[in-house]
Amino acid sequence: MTNSYHPLEQSKRTAIVDILRGWAILGVAIGNYSGLPHISLPNETNSLLSEILSKFDQFFFSGKSWTLLTILFGYGFAILINNVTAKGKNPITFFSWRMLLLFILAFIHSAFWFGDILKDYAFLGLVLLLFYKCQAKTLGIISAILILSIPFVMAYIKSFNFERIDIISNPEYLKLYYSGNWLDFFKFNLLASFYQQIIAPGYAITAHIVMLACMLFGVMLQKIEFFNRLNEMKKLLKYVLISSLIIAVIIGIVFFFAIENRADFLKFFHPYFWLILSTMVFIASGISLLYINGKFKTIFSYFVAGGKMTLTNYITQNILAAFIFSGIGLGIKATMPYWFFFALAVFVFTLQLFISKWWLSKYNYGPIEWLWRCASYRQWFPFKKTQSEVATEMKIV
């Protein structure tokens, strides 16, 4: 078997990218554990702590985590395309096969978790192939046009008032989720995925435009080698940090009063995703500045490990949630306060960070990342690290 295909070596990965992935996965865990649509927390379980944590989640994670992950998916796409092309292989054939594998993985994951986003990445990953030869400037322009159009598209879609089949709050369907029967459980998740995401216009159209814009922006960042040039872009990062915060605050205030007063302009201009994206840029810029300034080195080292195993951590935290919340497991419903679910998510994520760091001290990849790589390249890659590799990494640390 030839060795013509080589995925990016772990030692050549850009640390800040994995740190951002780790941060985003934390937000995904908090959103999925504390914001499950079928968990409607009664008022009596709320407290000041719950209110504070809810606001913290709303500002730092809600919507920001998956948009950040989507940018990083585009960034990784560009690296992979470059790697495959450099080996003289057809990037379209390779990446199409890789996205087909991701579709299969997404289907399996969707049977356990109705909020799966892998299927969206697999679909939009194929769309990205139309743009992989574009220059950075072109990608930036297209991404900007899409982002500028989002408030108008969102308002237009909402104006139709499509009847939404809300399975996840329907008692009849929830019986499937809590029945304790595995087939019922799978049926519920697949139906919820179909009705809540695939055919729901608000998600199928608006959210996918946002995702595509983020992915194209991520490809652009890779083409200008943004994350490899953070030190020379320190002043720019500070400017982006301040300006994105100002934009987020202004949009947030205007949006809050517009919602409260049911402003007429929301019928044709809905800036929700502008608020999400500007806040996400602010947070990502802040983390990047902390990293290049040498802050939180120990904490960031764990986030790097978690980020290297993003796919494994994302899937395992959701499958674990299925056993915690559904009828095939503990069946925990709205019997606990919000802070409990928030703390549970943080606990699971923290545990994953420690496991990831330990795992990567012995193995080259996370288990799901390794399987996906082997299937993508159609060859076996060394899974366990050799003694010499372990010794070398210990010296570096």
Contacts in CASP RR format, 6 or more apart in sequence:
PFRMAT RR
TARGET T0000
AUTHOR 0000-0000-0000
METHOD contacts of the structure
MODEL  1
MTNSYHPLEQSKRTAIVDILRGWAILGVAIGNYSGLPHISLPNETNSLLS
EILSKFDQFFFSGKSWTLLTILFGYGFAILINNVTAKGKNPITFFSWRML
LLFILAFIHSAFWFGDILKDYAFLGLVLLLFYKCQAKTLGIISAILILSI
PFVMAYIKSFNFERIDIISNPEYLKLYYSGNWLDFFKFNLLASFYQQIIA
PGYAITAHIVMLACMLFGVMLQKIEFFNRLNEMKKLLKYVLISSLIIAVI
IGIVFFFAIENRADFLKFFHPYFWLILSTMVFIASGISLLYINGKFKTIF
SYFVAGGKMTLTNYITQNILAAFIFSGIGLGIKATMPYWFFFALAVFVFT
LQLFISKWWLSKYNYGPIEWLWRCASYRQWFPFKKTQSEVATEMKIV
1 379 0 8 1.000
1 380 0 8 1.000
2 379 0 8 1.000
3 379 0 8 1.000
4 87 0 8 1.000
4 89 0 8 1.000
5 84 0 8 1.000
5 87 0 8 1.000
5 89 0 8 1.000
5 377 0 8 1.000
5 378 0 8 1.000
5 379 0 8 1.000
6 83 0 8 1.000
6 87 0 8 1.000
7 80 0 8 1.000
7 83 0 8 1.000
7 373 0 8 1.000
7 377 0 8 1.000
7 381 0 8 1.000
8 79 0 8 1.000
8 80 0 8 1.000
8 83 0 8 1.000
10 308 0 8 1.000
10 360 0 8 1.000
10 364 0 8 1.000
10 365 0 8 1.000
13 308 0 8 1.000
14 227 0 8 1.000
14 228 0 8 1.000
15 291 0 8 1.000
15 300 0 8 1.000
15 304 0 8 1.000
16 227 0 8 1.000
16 230 0 8 1.000
16 287 0 8 1.000
16 288 0 8 1.000
16 291 0 8 1.000
16 292 0 8 1.000
17 72 0 8 1.000
17 75 0 8 1.000
17 76 0 8 1.000
17 227 0 8 1.000
18 303 0 8 1.000
18 304 0 8 1.000
18 305 0 8 1.000
18 306 0 8 1.000
18 307 0 8 1.000
18 308 0 8 1.000
19 287 0 8 1.000
19 291 0 8 1.000
19 300 0 8 1.000
19 303 0 8 1.000
19 304 0 8 1.000
19 307 0 8 1.000
20 68 0 8 1.000
20 72 0 8 1.000
20 284 0 8 1.000
20 287 0 8 1.000
20 288 0 8 1.000
21 69 0 8 1.000
21 72 0 8 1.000
21 306 0 8 1.000
21 307 0 8 1.000
21 308 0 8 1.000
21 310 0 8 1.000
22 303 0 8 1.000
22 306 0 8 1.000
22 307 0 8 1.000
22 310 0 8 1.000
22 313 0 8 1.000
23 65 0 8 1.000
23 68 0 8 1.000
23 283 0 8 1.000
23 287 0 8 1.000
23 303 0 8 1.000
24 64 0 8 1.000
24 65 0 8 1.000
24 66 0 8 1.000
24 68 0 8 1.000
24 69 0 8 1.000
24 72 0 8 1.000
24 310 0 8 1.000
25 65 0 8 1.000
25 69 0 8 1.000
25 306 0 8 1.000
25 307 0 8 1.000
25 310 0 8 1.000
25 313 0 8 1.000
25 314 0 8 1.000
25 317 0 8 1.000
25 349 0 8 1.000
25 352 0 8 1.000
26 61 0 8 1.000
26 65 0 8 1.000
26 345 0 8 1.000
26 346 0 8 1.000
26 349 0 8 1.000
27 57 0 8 1.000
27 60 0 8 1.000
27 61 0 8 1.000
27 64 0 8 1.000
27 65 0 8 1.000
27 345 0 8 1.000
28 65 0 8 1.000
28 66 0 8 1.000
28 69 0 8 1.000
28 314 0 8 1.000
28 317 0 8 1.000
29 317 0 8 1.000
29 345 0 8 1.000
29 346 0 8 1.000
29 348 0 8 1.000
29 349 0 8 1.000
30 57 0 8 1.000
30 61 0 8 1.000
30 342 0 8 1.000
30 345 0 8 1.000
30 346 0 8 1.000
30 349 0 8 1.000
31 57 0 8 1.000
31 61 0 8 1.000
31 62 0 8 1.000
31 65 0 8 1.000
31 345 0 8 1.000
32 113 0 8 1.000
32 115 0 8 1.000
32 317 0 8 1.000
32 318 0 8 1.000
32 321 0 8 1.000
32 345 0 8 1.000
33 321 0 8 1.000
33 341 0 8 1.000
33 342 0 8 1.000
33 344 0 8 1.000
33 345 0 8 1.000
33 348 0 8 1.000
34 53 0 8 1.000
34 54 0 8 1.000
34 57 0 8 1.000
34 338 0 8 1.000
34 341 0 8 1.000
34 342 0 8 1.000
34 344 0 8 1.000
34 345 0 8 1.000
35 341 0 8 1.000
36 321 0 8 1.000
36 325 0 8 1.000
36 341 0 8 1.000
37 168 0 8 1.000
37 169 0 8 1.000
38 168 0 8 1.000
38 169 0 8 1.000
38 174 0 8 1.000
38 177 0 8 1.000
39 325 0 8 1.000
39 333 0 8 1.000
39 334 0 8 1.000
39 341 0 8 1.000
40 169 0 8 1.000
40 334 0 8 1.000
41 50 0 8 1.000
41 334 0 8 1.000
41 337 0 8 1.000
41 338 0 8 1.000
42 334 0 8 1.000
45 334 0 8 1.000
45 335 0 8 1.000
45 336 0 8 1.000
45 337 0 8 1.000
45 338 0 8 1.000
46 337 0 8 1.000
46 338 0 8 1.000
47 337 0 8 1.000
47 339 0 8 1.000
49 337 0 8 1.000
49 339 0 8 1.000
50 337 0 8 1.000
50 338 0 8 1.000
50 339 0 8 1.000
50 342 0 8 1.000
53 338 0 8 1.000
53 339 0 8 1.000
53 342 0 8 1.000
54 338 0 8 1.000
54 342 0 8 1.000
57 342 0 8 1.000
59 279 0 8 1.000
60 279 0 8 1.000
60 283 0 8 1.000
62 276 0 8 1.000
63 276 0 8 1.000
63 280 0 8 1.000
64 276 0 8 1.000
64 279 0 8 1.000
64 280 0 8 1.000
64 283 0 8 1.000
66 117 0 8 1.000
67 210 0 8 1.000
67 211 0 8 1.000
67 214 0 8 1.000
67 276 0 8 1.000
67 277 0 8 1.000
67 280 0 8 1.000
68 280 0 8 1.000
68 283 0 8 1.000
68 284 0 8 1.000
69 117 0 8 1.000
69 310 0 8 1.000
70 121 0 8 1.000
70 210 0 8 1.000
70 211 0 8 1.000
70 214 0 8 1.000
70 215 0 8 1.000
71 214 0 8 1.000
71 215 0 8 1.000
71 217 0 8 1.000
71 218 0 8 1.000
71 221 0 8 1.000
71 284 0 8 1.000
72 218 0 8 1.000
73 121 0 8 1.000
73 125 0 8 1.000
73 215 0 8 1.000
73 218 0 8 1.000
74 128 0 8 1.000
74 214 0 8 1.000
74 215 0 8 1.000
74 216 0 8 1.000
74 217 0 8 1.000
74 218 0 8 1.000
74 219 0 8 1.000
74 222 0 8 1.000
75 218 0 8 1.000
75 219 0 8 1.000
75 221 0 8 1.000
75 222 0 8 1.000
75 227 0 8 1.000
76 218 0 8 1.000
76 222 0 8 1.000
77 95 0 8 1.000
77 125 0 8 1.000
77 128 0 8 1.000
77 132 0 8 1.000
77 215 0 8 1.000
77 219 0 8 1.000
78 132 0 8 1.000
78 218 0 8 1.000
78 219 0 8 1.000
78 222 0 8 1.000
78 223 0 8 1.000
79 222 0 8 1.000
80 95 0 8 1.000
80 98 0 8 1.000
81 91 0 8 1.000
81 95 0 8 1.000
81 132 0 8 1.000
82 222 0 8 1.000
84 90 0 8 1.000
84 91 0 8 1.000
84 94 0 8 1.000
84 95 0 8 1.000
85 91 0 8 1.000
91 129 0 8 1.000
91 132 0 8 1.000
92 129 0 8 1.000
94 376 0 8 1.000
95 125 0 8 1.000
95 126 0 8 1.000
95 129 0 8 1.000
96 126 0 8 1.000
96 129 0 8 1.000
97 376 0 8 1.000
98 372 0 8 1.000
98 376 0 8 1.000
99 122 0 8 1.000
99 123 0 8 1.000
99 125 0 8 1.000
99 126 0 8 1.000
100 122 0 8 1.000
101 372 0 8 1.000
101 375 0 8 1.000
101 376 0 8 1.000
102 118 0 8 1.000
102 121 0 8 1.000
102 122 0 8 1.000
102 372 0 8 1.000
103 119 0 8 1.000
103 122 0 8 1.000
103 123 0 8 1.000
105 118 0 8 1.000
105 315 0 8 1.000
105 368 0 8 1.000
105 372 0 8 1.000
106 116 0 8 1.000
106 118 0 8 1.000
106 119 0 8 1.000
106 121 0 8 1.000
106 122 0 8 1.000
107 119 0 8 1.000
109 116 0 8 1.000
109 118 0 8 1.000
109 315 0 8 1.000
109 318 0 8 1.000
109 319 0 8 1.000
110 116 0 8 1.000
110 119 0 8 1.000
110 189 0 8 1.000
110 190 0 8 1.000
110 193 0 8 1.000
111 186 0 8 1.000
111 189 0 8 1.000
111 190 0 8 1.000
112 186 0 8 1.000
112 189 0 8 1.000
112 318 0 8 1.000
112 319 0 8 1.000
112 322 0 8 1.000
113 189 0 8 1.000
113 318 0 8 1.000
113 319 0 8 1.000
113 321 0 8 1.000
113 322 0 8 1.000
114 168 0 8 1.000
114 188 0 8 1.000
114 189 0 8 1.000
114 190 0 8 1.000
114 192 0 8 1.000
114 193 0 8 1.000
114 196 0 8 1.000
115 192 0 8 1.000
115 193 0 8 1.000
115 196 0 8 1.000
115 197 0 8 1.000
115 318 0 8 1.000
116 193 0 8 1.000
116 318 0 8 1.000
119 193 0 8 1.000
120 197 0 8 1.000
120 207 0 8 1.000
120 208 0 8 1.000
120 211 0 8 1.000
121 211 0 8 1.000
123 208 0 8 1.000
124 208 0 8 1.000
124 211 0 8 1.000
124 212 0 8 1.000
124 215 0 8 1.000
125 215 0 8 1.000
127 212 0 8 1.000
128 215 0 8 1.000
128 216 0 8 1.000
128 219 0 8 1.000
131 139 0 8 1.000
131 142 0 8 1.000
131 216 0 8 1.000
131 219 0 8 1.000
132 219 0 8 1.000
134 142 0 8 1.000
134 219 0 8 1.000
135 223 0 8 1.000
136 220 0 8 1.000
136 223 0 8 1.000
136 224 0 8 1.000
139 216 0 8 1.000
139 217 0 8 1.000
139 219 0 8 1.000
139 220 0 8 1.000
139 223 0 8 1.000
140 216 0 8 1.000
140 217 0 8 1.000
140 220 0 8 1.000
142 216 0 8 1.000
143 213 0 8 1.000
143 214 0 8 1.000
143 216 0 8 1.000
143 217 0 8 1.000
143 220 0 8 1.000
146 209 0 8 1.000
146 210 0 8 1.000
146 212 0 8 1.000
146 213 0 8 1.000
146 216 0 8 1.000
147 210 0 8 1.000
147 213 0 8 1.000
147 273 0 8 1.000
147 274 0 8 1.000
147 277 0 8 1.000
149 209 0 8 1.000
150 206 0 8 1.000
150 209 0 8 1.000
150 210 0 8 1.000
150 213 0 8 1.000
150 273 0 8 1.000
150 274 0 8 1.000
151 269 0 8 1.000
151 270 0 8 1.000
151 271 0 8 1.000
151 272 0 8 1.000
151 273 0 8 1.000
151 274 0 8 1.000
152 268 0 8 1.000
152 269 0 8 1.000
153 205 0 8 1.000
153 206 0 8 1.000
153 209 0 8 1.000
154 202 0 8 1.000
154 206 0 8 1.000
154 270 0 8 1.000
154 272 0 8 1.000
154 273 0 8 1.000
155 266 0 8 1.000
155 267 0 8 1.000
155 268 0 8 1.000
155 269 0 8 1.000
155 270 0 8 1.000
156 268 0 8 1.000
157 201 0 8 1.000
157 202 0 8 1.000
157 205 0 8 1.000
157 206 0 8 1.000
158 202 0 8 1.000
158 270 0 8 1.000
159 267 0 8 1.000
159 268 0 8 1.000
160 201 0 8 1.000
162 200 0 8 1.000
162 201 0 8 1.000
162 202 0 8 1.000
164 195 0 8 1.000
164 200 0 8 1.000
165 195 0 8 1.000
166 195 0 8 1.000
166 196 0 8 1.000
167 173 0 8 1.000
167 188 0 8 1.000
167 191 0 8 1.000
167 192 0 8 1.000
167 195 0 8 1.000
167 196 0 8 1.000
168 174 0 8 1.000
168 192 0 8 1.000
168 196 0 8 1.000
173 188 0 8 1.000
173 191 0 8 1.000
173 192 0 8 1.000
174 188 0 8 1.000
175 184 0 8 1.000
176 184 0 8 1.000
176 185 0 8 1.000
176 187 0 8 1.000
176 188 0 8 1.000
177 184 0 8 1.000
177 185 0 8 1.000
177 188 0 8 1.000
177 189 0 8 1.000
177 326 0 8 1.000
177 327 0 8 1.000
178 326 0 8 1.000
178 327 0 8 1.000
178 331 0 8 1.000
178 333 0 8 1.000
179 185 0 8 1.000
179 327 0 8 1.000
180 326 0 8 1.000
180 327 0 8 1.000
180 328 0 8 1.000
180 329 0 8 1.000
181 328 0 8 1.000
182 328 0 8 1.000
185 322 0 8 1.000
185 326 0 8 1.000
185 327 0 8 1.000
185 328 0 8 1.000
196 203 0 8 1.000
197 203 0 8 1.000
197 204 0 8 1.000
198 204 0 8 1.000
206 273 0 8 1.000
210 273 0 8 1.000
210 277 0 8 1.000
214 277 0 8 1.000
221 227 0 8 1.000
226 233 0 8 1.000
227 288 0 8 1.000
230 237 0 8 1.000
230 288 0 8 1.000
230 291 0 8 1.000
230 292 0 8 1.000
231 292 0 8 1.000
234 289 0 8 1.000
234 292 0 8 1.000
237 285 0 8 1.000
237 286 0 8 1.000
237 288 0 8 1.000
237 289 0 8 1.000
237 292 0 8 1.000
238 289 0 8 1.000
240 281 0 8 1.000
240 285 0 8 1.000
241 282 0 8 1.000
241 285 0 8 1.000
241 286 0 8 1.000
241 289 0 8 1.000
244 278 0 8 1.000
244 279 0 8 1.000
244 281 0 8 1.000
244 282 0 8 1.000
244 285 0 8 1.000
245 282 0 8 1.000
247 274 0 8 1.000
247 278 0 8 1.000
248 275 0 8 1.000
248 278 0 8 1.000
248 279 0 8 1.000
248 282 0 8 1.000
251 271 0 8 1.000
251 274 0 8 1.000
251 275 0 8 1.000
251 278 0 8 1.000
252 275 0 8 1.000
254 271 0 8 1.000
255 271 0 8 1.000
255 272 0 8 1.000
255 275 0 8 1.000
257 263 0 8 1.000
258 265 0 8 1.000
258 266 0 8 1.000
259 266 0 8 1.000
290 296 0 8 1.000
290 300 0 8 1.000
291 300 0 8 1.000
301 357 0 8 1.000
302 353 0 8 1.000
302 354 0 8 1.000
302 356 0 8 1.000
302 357 0 8 1.000
303 353 0 8 1.000
305 353 0 8 1.000
305 356 0 8 1.000
305 357 0 8 1.000
305 359 0 8 1.000
305 360 0 8 1.000
306 313 0 8 1.000
306 352 0 8 1.000
306 353 0 8 1.000
306 356 0 8 1.000
306 357 0 8 1.000
307 313 0 8 1.000
307 356 0 8 1.000
308 356 0 8 1.000
308 360 0 8 1.000
308 365 0 8 1.000
308 366 0 8 1.000
308 369 0 8 1.000
309 352 0 8 1.000
309 356 0 8 1.000
309 359 0 8 1.000
309 360 0 8 1.000
309 365 0 8 1.000
309 366 0 8 1.000
309 369 0 8 1.000
311 366 0 8 1.000
311 368 0 8 1.000
311 369 0 8 1.000
311 372 0 8 1.000
312 356 0 8 1.000
312 366 0 8 1.000
312 367 0 8 1.000
312 368 0 8 1.000
312 369 0 8 1.000
313 349 0 8 1.000
313 352 0 8 1.000
313 356 0 8 1.000
315 368 0 8 1.000
316 352 0 8 1.000
317 348 0 8 1.000
317 349 0 8 1.000
317 352 0 8 1.000
320 348 0 8 1.000
322 328 0 8 1.000
322 329 0 8 1.000
323 329 0 8 1.000
323 330 0 8 1.000
324 330 0 8 1.000
324 331 0 8 1.000
324 332 0 8 1.000
324 344 0 8 1.000
325 331 0 8 1.000
325 332 0 8 1.000
325 333 0 8 1.000
356 366 0 8 1.000
359 366 0 8 1.000
360 366 0 8 1.000
361 385 0 8 1.000
361 390 0 8 1.000
361 393 0 8 1.000
362 384 0 8 1.000
362 385 0 8 1.000
362 390 0 8 1.000
363 370 0 8 1.000
363 383 0 8 1.000
363 384 0 8 1.000
363 385 0 8 1.000
364 370 0 8 1.000
364 381 0 8 1.000
364 382 0 8 1.000
364 383 0 8 1.000
364 384 0 8 1.000
364 385 0 8 1.000
365 373 0 8 1.000
365 381 0 8 1.000
365 383 0 8 1.000
370 381 0 8 1.000
370 383 0 8 1.000
373 381 0 8 1.000
374 380 0 8 1.000
374 381 0 8 1.000
385 393 0 8 1.000
END
